[in-house]
Amino acid sequence: MPEFLNLLPPADALDKLISHLPVPSLPVEKIFTAEGLGRITRGAVIAPEDLPGFSRSTVDGFAVRAADTFGASESLPAYLPLVGSVPMGAAPDFILPRGSAAEIHTGGMLPDGADAVVMLENTQTARPGELEVLRAVGVYENILKAGEDVAVGQEVLPAGVMLRPAQIGGLMALGLTEIEAVRKPRVGILSSGDEVVEPELKVKPGQVRDINSYSLSALVEQTGGIPVRYGIVGDRIEEMQASLAKTLDACDLVVVTAGSSASSRDLTAEVVNRMGSPGVLVHGVNVRPGKPTILAVCNGKAVIGLPGNPVSALVIARLFVVPVIDHLLGRSKSERNARVHAVLEVNLASQAGREDYIPVQIKSTSKGRVAQPIFYKSNLIFTLARADGLICIPADATGLAAGSLVEIELL
């Protein structure tokens, strides 16, 4: 019977896997920017024009030369004749003379000669055609200068960045309605086990519904990949080999759930080694849950064997599947895994030399956030469904003390 001989720390295992993968080479496709949420830029995006394209007011008020308001106050106002009004959506057809003011609304284009805007509430009308300024303004106060946000020719987005709502808005502001993005990687997902059946079926004694294909598909989609479920494979080497060969041929990454532990019925490692070189790189990771993890590369494509227990599968997928998808996309850094800090409610014990991942619920109290551990068994999926995040107990610790500040990776 095979056994785990060398349990690598998760970080070392991931480094070993990534080091055997080729440089990312997924093709580029042109997409509509408006549909680009979550997509990854292939190359740097350069601004084709200034943003804003013209100097404009950020408030409702009056365009002025700042020097004409110096010293103005409620007790000693400055008096400026009104020479016009700036139209919205068009350039003003006048130059502001010294010692005068012009009405302007938020977003209006600053007339030539003006270098500031006095807010409406800091003015009043003394006589028809004359403005009373009750507060001085400085040069460029209450205006956005042309090119203040972005200058023409400036890099606005580097390569390998995920498009978020603000970035999509910024690209639209520059008129970039299309952008080049990396094609989403196809991630093939195989469930193995004679006891596993499709979720819509009524289970018989000894059977379990397929959980992992669907939870992993959601994680892949959330990460930026395209999940492709290839169904359930029985515990027969020929069946596993045929399914894995088909999946490897069609996908950029393959994930197999179950069949990764040291058992005479667990065939994944044996089959993976037949699929191409170098084959299995890691069989066993020093982590809980998820020790029986397989990391392999077959002719340039990663194959990851996850434990069959649903909690273990998802935790390990976050550690290894997500970074491999990031690698395929050429993503410069991961921005998904938001983290918060909270005070641990109870003591947590751990085995030295092994990373432990503990699901927690986060509660808000008058004293701040509190992390309440969820004590679980790795085959109970709603353990993780009830959790808000995960605490990692590092390998060099024997636990965490109640009252300590812990970092939580949000799920």
C-alpha positions as a Python dict, from the first residue, in 0.01 Angstrom:
ca = {
    (1, 'M'): (0, 0, 0),
    (2, 'P'): (139, 347, -85),
    (3, 'E'): (200, 588, 200),
    (4, 'F'): (286, 953, 257),
    (5, 'L'): (663, 971, 290),
    (6, 'N'): (733, 1342, 260),
    (7, 'L'): (470, 1592, 373),
    (8, 'L'): (567, 1933, 236),
    (9, 'P'): (452, 2261, 390),
    (10, 'P'): (180, 2418, 170),
    (11, 'A'): (397, 2711, 57),
    (12, 'D'): (681, 2478, -47),
    (13, 'A'): (438, 2246, -224),
    (14, 'L'): (288, 2535, -421),
    (15, 'D'): (632, 2668, -517),
    (16, 'K'): (728, 2323, -643),
    (17, 'L'): (412, 2300, -853),
    (18, 'I'): (439, 2649, -1004),
    (19, 'S'): (809, 2603, -1081),
    (20, 'H'): (722, 2310, -1310),
    (21, 'L'): (456, 2503, -1504),
    (22, 'P'): (544, 2688, -1824),
    (23, 'V'): (523, 3062, -1865),
    (24, 'P'): (153, 3158, -1896),
    (25, 'S'): (47, 3151, -2261),
    (26, 'L'): (-332, 3168, -2270),
    (27, 'P'): (-446, 3358, -2580),
    (28, 'V'): (-572, 3716, -2576),
    (29, 'E'): (-925, 3809, -2671),
    (30, 'K'): (-1086, 4148, -2723),
    (31, 'I'): (-1385, 4205, -2494),
    (32, 'F'): (-1632, 4482, -2432),
    (33, 'T'): (-1510, 4682, -2134),
    (34, 'A'): (-1863, 4698, -1995),
    (35, 'E'): (-1859, 4317, -1971),
    (36, 'G'): (-1507, 4295, -1832),
    (37, 'L'): (-1573, 4266, -1458),
    (38, 'G'): (-1322, 4020, -1314),
    (39, 'R'): (-1123, 3982, -1637),
    (40, 'I'): (-744, 4011, -1643),
    (41, 'T'): (-559, 4261, -1860),
    (42, 'R'): (-300, 4109, -2093),
    (43, 'G'): (-92, 4422, -2150),
    (44, 'A'): (-59, 4767, -2002),
    (45, 'V'): (-339, 5012, -2084),
    (46, 'I'): (-223, 5358, -2194),
    (47, 'A'): (-441, 5668, -2174),
    (48, 'P'): (-524, 5800, -2522),
    (49, 'E'): (-621, 6142, -2384),
    (50, 'D'): (-619, 6359, -2073),
    (51, 'L'): (-870, 6293, -1800),
    (52, 'P'): (-1042, 6526, -1732),
    (53, 'G'): (-1014, 6657, -2083),
    (54, 'F'): (-1071, 7014, -1963),
    (55, 'S'): (-1052, 7206, -1636),
    (56, 'R'): (-1392, 7199, -1467),
    (57, 'S'): (-1574, 7299, -1153),
    (58, 'T'): (-1638, 7054, -870),
    (59, 'V'): (-1910, 7271, -712),
    (60, 'D'): (-2196, 7502, -799),
    (61, 'G'): (-2071, 7857, -773),
    (62, 'F'): (-1882, 8127, -961),
    (63, 'A'): (-1564, 8109, -1166),
    (64, 'V'): (-1313, 8375, -1061),
    (65, 'R'): (-949, 8471, -1063),
    (66, 'A'): (-840, 8368, -714),
    (67, 'A'): (-634, 8687, -667),
    (68, 'D'): (-954, 8893, -699),
    (69, 'T'): (-1091, 8730, -382),
    (70, 'F'): (-787, 8757, -157),
    (71, 'G'): (-881, 8917, 174),
    (72, 'A'): (-1255, 8872, 121),
    (73, 'S'): (-1461, 8786, 430),
    (74, 'E'): (-1814, 8825, 563),
    (75, 'S'): (-1716, 9152, 730),
    (76, 'L'): (-1527, 9277, 425),
    (77, 'P'): (-1667, 9116, 107),
    (78, 'A'): (-1518, 9144, -240),
    (79, 'Y'): (-1752, 9280, -508),
    (80, 'L'): (-1720, 9139, -861),
    (81, 'P'): (-1937, 9213, -1165),
    (82, 'L'): (-2100, 8909, -1331),
    (83, 'V'): (-2001, 8875, -1695),
    (84, 'G'): (-2187, 8562, -1798),
    (85, 'S'): (-2281, 8203, -1728),
    (86, 'V'): (-2095, 7888, -1833),
    (87, 'P'): (-2322, 7652, -2036),
    (88, 'M'): (-2328, 7284, -1943),
    (89, 'G'): (-2193, 7047, -2207),
    (90, 'A'): (-2025, 7322, -2406),
    (91, 'A'): (-1720, 7546, -2391),
    (92, 'P'): (-1776, 7901, -2263),
    (93, 'D'): (-1765, 8161, -2542),
    (94, 'F'): (-1592, 8425, -2333),
    (95, 'I'): (-1267, 8489, -2147),
    (96, 'L'): (-1306, 8592, -1784),
    (97, 'P'): (-1166, 8946, -1738),
    (98, 'R'): (-974, 9043, -1428),
    (99, 'G'): (-1193, 9160, -1140),
    (100, 'S'): (-1505, 8972, -1257),
    (101, 'A'): (-1695, 8644, -1204),
    (102, 'A'): (-1909, 8401, -1407),
    (103, 'E'): (-2178, 8163, -1293),
    (104, 'I'): (-2075, 7795, -1322),
    (105, 'H'): (-2230, 7461, -1224),
    (106, 'T'): (-2070, 7138, -1110),
    (107, 'G'): (-1890, 6983, -1407),
    (108, 'G'): (-1895, 7305, -1608),
    (109, 'M'): (-1585, 7395, -1810),
    (110, 'L'): (-1372, 7665, -1651),
    (111, 'P'): (-1350, 7972, -1879),
    (112, 'D'): (-1009, 8096, -1986),
    (113, 'G'): (-879, 8348, -1737),
    (114, 'A'): (-1039, 8178, -1434),
    (115, 'D'): (-830, 7971, -1192),
    (116, 'A'): (-1074, 7895, -906),
    (117, 'V'): (-1442, 7865, -817),
    (118, 'V'): (-1618, 8027, -521),
    (119, 'M'): (-1886, 7802, -375),
    (120, 'L'): (-2241, 7932, -410),
    (121, 'E'): (-2297, 7932, -31),
    (122, 'N'): (-2001, 8168, 14),
    (123, 'T'): (-2161, 8434, -204),
    (124, 'Q'): (-2469, 8648, -226),
    (125, 'T'): (-2610, 8896, -475),
    (126, 'A'): (-2556, 9254, -363),
    (127, 'R'): (-2711, 9424, -665),
    (128, 'P'): (-2828, 9295, -1003),
    (129, 'G'): (-2524, 9189, -1206),
    (130, 'E'): (-2288, 9208, -907),
    (131, 'L'): (-2154, 8924, -688),
    (132, 'E'): (-2065, 8961, -323),
    (133, 'V'): (-1785, 8718, -227),
    (134, 'L'): (-1782, 8633, 146),
    (135, 'R'): (-1477, 8404, 149),
    (136, 'A'): (-1146, 8406, -35),
    (137, 'V'): (-1041, 8107, -249),
    (138, 'G'): (-698, 7981, -342),
    (139, 'V'): (-567, 7908, -689),
    (140, 'Y'): (-722, 7583, -826),
    (141, 'E'): (-967, 7562, -535),
    (142, 'N'): (-1291, 7376, -621),
    (143, 'I'): (-1171, 7277, -969),
    (144, 'L'): (-1028, 6971, -1142),
    (145, 'K'): (-746, 7062, -1377),
    (146, 'A'): (-720, 6906, -1724),
    (147, 'G'): (-517, 6585, -1696),
    (148, 'E'): (-524, 6591, -1315),
    (149, 'D'): (-654, 6234, -1298),
    (150, 'V'): (-468, 6089, -1598),
    (151, 'A'): (-236, 6248, -1854),
    (152, 'V'): (-230, 6139, -2217),
    (153, 'G'): (28, 5862, -2264),
    (154, 'Q'): (19, 5760, -1898),
    (155, 'E'): (-13, 5393, -1801),
    (156, 'V'): (-349, 5364, -1630),
    (157, 'L'): (-355, 4986, -1579),
    (158, 'P'): (-56, 4750, -1578),
    (159, 'A'): (-66, 4402, -1727),
    (160, 'G'): (-209, 4125, -1514),
    (161, 'V'): (-467, 4331, -1327),
    (162, 'M'): (-823, 4223, -1259),
    (163, 'L'): (-1086, 4469, -1377),
    (164, 'R'): (-1301, 4603, -1093),
    (165, 'P'): (-1594, 4847, -1108),
    (166, 'A'): (-1383, 5163, -1067),
    (167, 'Q'): (-1138, 5050, -1336),
    (168, 'I'): (-1419, 4976, -1579),
    (169, 'G'): (-1558, 5324, -1515),
    (170, 'G'): (-1215, 5477, -1569),
    (171, 'L'): (-1169, 5299, -1901),
    (172, 'M'): (-1509, 5420, -2016),
    (173, 'A'): (-1414, 5776, -1918),
    (174, 'L'): (-1122, 5746, -2160),
    (175, 'G'): (-1346, 5611, -2436),
    (176, 'L'): (-1189, 5263, -2418),
    (177, 'T'): (-1503, 5061, -2481),
    (178, 'E'): (-1302, 4751, -2577),
    (179, 'I'): (-997, 4603, -2411),
    (180, 'E'): (-768, 4305, -2457),
    (181, 'A'): (-801, 4043, -2183),
    (182, 'V'): (-657, 3700, -2117),
    (183, 'R'): (-889, 3417, -2218),
    (184, 'K'): (-1040, 3250, -1914),
    (185, 'P'): (-870, 2917, -1840),
    (186, 'R'): (-1082, 2604, -1873),
    (187, 'V'): (-1068, 2400, -1553),
    (188, 'G'): (-1178, 2039, -1587),
    (189, 'I'): (-1332, 1887, -1274),
    (190, 'L'): (-1361, 1513, -1216),
    (191, 'S'): (-1529, 1346, -918),
    (192, 'S'): (-1424, 992, -843),
    (193, 'G'): (-1573, 713, -638),
    (194, 'D'): (-1827, 434, -689),
    (195, 'E'): (-2028, 573, -399),
    (196, 'V'): (-2076, 919, -556),
    (197, 'V'): (-2397, 997, -747),
    (198, 'E'): (-2544, 1306, -911),
    (199, 'P'): (-2723, 1552, -679),
    (200, 'E'): (-3065, 1508, -842),
    (201, 'L'): (-3076, 1136, -763),
    (202, 'K'): (-3231, 976, -457),
    (203, 'V'): (-2942, 824, -267),
    (204, 'K'): (-2937, 458, -176),
    (205, 'P'): (-2766, 319, 133),
    (206, 'G'): (-2390, 370, 100),
    (207, 'Q'): (-2419, 646, -162),
    (208, 'V'): (-2346, 1018, -134),
    (209, 'R'): (-2438, 1305, -366),
    (210, 'D'): (-2164, 1483, -556),
    (211, 'I'): (-2085, 1799, -361),
    (212, 'N'): (-1733, 1877, -472),
    (213, 'S'): (-1793, 1922, -845),
    (214, 'Y'): (-2037, 2201, -773),
    (215, 'S'): (-1860, 2381, -489),
    (216, 'L'): (-1533, 2368, -685),
    (217, 'S'): (-1705, 2491, -1001),
    (218, 'A'): (-1828, 2795, -808),
    (219, 'L'): (-1478, 2860, -673),
    (220, 'V'): (-1326, 2831, -1021),
    (221, 'E'): (-1581, 3075, -1163),
    (222, 'Q'): (-1524, 3316, -874),
    (223, 'T'): (-1150, 3300, -940),
    (224, 'G'): (-1181, 3384, -1309),
    (225, 'G'): (-1183, 3043, -1475),
    (226, 'I'): (-1441, 2844, -1668),
    (227, 'P'): (-1540, 2526, -1481),
    (228, 'V'): (-1608, 2222, -1695),
    (229, 'R'): (-1759, 1929, -1506),
    (230, 'Y'): (-1676, 1590, -1654),
    (231, 'G'): (-1899, 1390, -1425),
    (232, 'I'): (-1829, 1104, -1190),
    (233, 'V'): (-1559, 845, -1252),
    (234, 'G'): (-1572, 501, -1095),
    (235, 'D'): (-1292, 334, -901),
    (236, 'R'): (-1146, 160, -1206),
    (237, 'I'): (-808, 247, -1346),
    (238, 'E'): (-913, 223, -1713),
    (239, 'E'): (-1213, 451, -1656),
    (240, 'M'): (-1006, 704, -1465),
    (241, 'Q'): (-732, 700, -1727),
    (242, 'A'): (-973, 756, -2016),
    (243, 'S'): (-1155, 1040, -1837),
    (244, 'L'): (-835, 1211, -1727),
    (245, 'A'): (-684, 1191, -2076),
    (246, 'K'): (-996, 1350, -2229),
    (247, 'T'): (-1004, 1623, -1964),
    (248, 'L'): (-634, 1705, -1999),
    (249, 'D'): (-671, 1734, -2374),
    (250, 'A'): (-957, 1985, -2349),
    (251, 'C'): (-864, 2191, -2044),
    (252, 'D'): (-585, 2412, -1911),
    (253, 'L'): (-599, 2270, -1557),
    (254, 'V'): (-751, 1951, -1418),
    (255, 'V'): (-888, 1898, -1069),
    (256, 'V'): (-977, 1549, -942),
    (257, 'T'): (-1163, 1507, -616),
    (258, 'A'): (-1120, 1199, -399),
    (259, 'G'): (-880, 926, -495),
    (260, 'S'): (-583, 1107, -340),
    (261, 'S'): (-532, 924, -11),
    (262, 'A'): (-304, 630, 57),
    (263, 'S'): (-544, 346, -15),
    (264, 'S'): (-544, 50, -248),
    (265, 'R'): (-867, 186, -402),
    (266, 'D'): (-726, 536, -457),
    (267, 'L'): (-587, 537, -809),
    (268, 'T'): (-539, 905, -893),
    (269, 'A'): (-163, 921, -837),
    (270, 'E'): (-100, 607, -1038),
    (271, 'V'): (-312, 727, -1329),
    (272, 'V'): (-167, 1079, -1325),
    (273, 'N'): (184, 940, -1361),
    (274, 'R'): (72, 776, -1687),
    (275, 'M'): (-54, 1105, -1831),
    (276, 'G'): (279, 1275, -1897),
    (277, 'S'): (598, 1404, -1743),
    (278, 'P'): (708, 1490, -1484),
    (279, 'G'): (390, 1348, -1327),
    (280, 'V'): (325, 1360, -952),
    (281, 'L'): (544, 1617, -778),
    (282, 'V'): (380, 1618, -434),
    (283, 'H'): (170, 1351, -269),
    (284, 'G'): (87, 1472, 79),
    (285, 'V'): (85, 1823, 224),
    (286, 'N'): (149, 1906, 589),
    (287, 'V'): (-184, 2073, 649),
    (288, 'R'): (-517, 2003, 813),
    (289, 'P'): (-762, 1951, 660),
    (290, 'G'): (-635, 1812, 333),
    (291, 'K'): (-316, 1611, 394),
    (292, 'P'): (-377, 1363, 106),
    (293, 'T'): (-329, 1618, -171),
    (294, 'I'): (-172, 1542, -509),
    (295, 'L'): (9, 1809, -710),
    (296, 'A'): (127, 1710, -1055),
    (297, 'V'): (223, 1845, -1395),
    (298, 'C'): (156, 1640, -1708),
    (299, 'N'): (320, 1777, -2021),
    (300, 'G'): (286, 2137, -1908),
    (301, 'K'): (-60, 2119, -1751),
    (302, 'A'): (-128, 2110, -1378),
    (303, 'V'): (-330, 1824, -1230),
    (304, 'I'): (-446, 1866, -871),
    (305, 'G'): (-590, 1578, -672),
    (306, 'L'): (-805, 1694, -383),
    (307, 'P'): (-936, 1498, -87),
    (308, 'G'): (-1291, 1377, -117),
    (309, 'N'): (-1421, 1535, 203),
    (310, 'P'): (-1602, 1855, 100),
    (311, 'V'): (-1442, 2088, 358),
    (312, 'S'): (-1095, 1953, 286),
    (313, 'A'): (-1151, 1986, -89),
    (314, 'L'): (-1250, 2352, -68),
    (315, 'V'): (-975, 2451, 175),
    (316, 'I'): (-708, 2281, -36),
    (317, 'A'): (-854, 2427, -357),
    (318, 'R'): (-810, 2775, -211),
    (319, 'L'): (-447, 2692, -137),
    (320, 'F'): (-356, 2538, -473),
    (321, 'V'): (-627, 2563, -742),
    (322, 'V'): (-675, 2939, -700),
    (323, 'P'): (-300, 3022, -732),
    (324, 'V'): (-266, 2802, -1040),
    (325, 'I'): (-557, 2984, -1206),
    (326, 'D'): (-387, 3313, -1115),
    (327, 'H'): (-66, 3182, -1273),
    (328, 'L'): (-247, 3082, -1593),
    (329, 'L'): (-405, 3425, -1616),
    (330, 'G'): (-71, 3600, -1561),
    (331, 'R'): (-230, 3781, -1273),
    (332, 'S'): (13, 4014, -1099),
    (333, 'K'): (-131, 3960, -752),
    (334, 'S'): (-434, 3810, -583),
    (335, 'E'): (-692, 4069, -480),
    (336, 'R'): (-977, 3838, -390),
    (337, 'N'): (-885, 3710, -48),
    (338, 'A'): (-985, 3999, 174),
    (339, 'R'): (-864, 3966, 532),
    (340, 'V'): (-984, 4110, 859),
    (341, 'H'): (-865, 4088, 1217),
    (342, 'A'): (-1065, 3974, 1517),
    (343, 'V'): (-1013, 3864, 1877),
    (344, 'L'): (-1019, 3486, 1923),
    (345, 'E'): (-1296, 3378, 2157),
    (346, 'V'): (-1151, 3045, 2282),
    (347, 'N'): (-820, 2860, 2293),
    (348, 'L'): (-729, 2662, 1979),
    (349, 'A'): (-488, 2372, 1997),
    (350, 'S'): (-274, 2261, 1704),
    (351, 'Q'): (-6, 2009, 1621),
    (352, 'A'): (336, 2166, 1588),
    (353, 'G'): (485, 2130, 1241),
    (354, 'R'): (149, 2134, 1060),
    (355, 'E'): (-63, 2422, 930),
    (356, 'D'): (-419, 2406, 1057),
    (357, 'Y'): (-710, 2588, 894),
    (358, 'I'): (-1004, 2653, 1124),
    (359, 'P'): (-1339, 2792, 1003),
    (360, 'V'): (-1477, 3075, 1213),
    (361, 'Q'): (-1779, 3294, 1243),
    (362, 'I'): (-1720, 3665, 1294),
    (363, 'K'): (-1937, 3844, 1548),
    (364, 'S'): (-1948, 4221, 1601),
    (365, 'T'): (-1952, 4333, 1964),
    (366, 'S'): (-1920, 4662, 2146),
    (367, 'K'): (-1549, 4583, 2181),
    (368, 'G'): (-1494, 4498, 1817),
    (369, 'R'): (-1486, 4180, 1607),
    (370, 'V'): (-1479, 3840, 1777),
    (371, 'A'): (-1381, 3515, 1601),
    (372, 'Q'): (-1582, 3211, 1708),
    (373, 'P'): (-1423, 2884, 1585),
    (374, 'I'): (-1645, 2620, 1431),
    (375, 'F'): (-1528, 2277, 1540),
    (376, 'Y'): (-1592, 2044, 1253),
    (377, 'K'): (-1542, 1721, 1067),
    (378, 'S'): (-1409, 1761, 716),
    (379, 'N'): (-1693, 1572, 550),
    (380, 'L'): (-1963, 1810, 677),
    (381, 'I'): (-2006, 2080, 413),
    (382, 'F'): (-2235, 2305, 614),
    (383, 'T'): (-1953, 2348, 862),
    (384, 'L'): (-1788, 2563, 599),
    (385, 'A'): (-2115, 2705, 469),
    (386, 'R'): (-2180, 2856, 814),
    (387, 'A'): (-1831, 3007, 835),
    (388, 'D'): (-1734, 3364, 750),
    (389, 'G'): (-1366, 3290, 710),
    (390, 'L'): (-1063, 3076, 792),
    (391, 'I'): (-791, 3113, 1054),
    (392, 'C'): (-452, 2963, 976),
    (393, 'I'): (-254, 2831, 1272),
    (394, 'P'): (107, 2835, 1148),
    (395, 'A'): (323, 2526, 1156),
    (396, 'D'): (558, 2667, 1421),
    (397, 'A'): (274, 2715, 1672),
    (398, 'T'): (104, 2468, 1903),
    (399, 'G'): (-216, 2670, 1905),
    (400, 'L'): (-364, 3015, 1957),
    (401, 'A'): (-469, 3162, 2290),
    (402, 'A'): (-811, 3305, 2364),
    (403, 'G'): (-800, 3684, 2348),
    (404, 'S'): (-526, 3695, 2084),
    (405, 'L'): (-570, 3899, 1768),
    (406, 'V'): (-600, 3669, 1467),
    (407, 'E'): (-610, 3728, 1092),
    (408, 'I'): (-911, 3583, 910),
    (409, 'E'): (-923, 3511, 538),
    (410, 'L'): (-1280, 3585, 435),
    (411, 'L'): (-1461, 3315, 240),
}
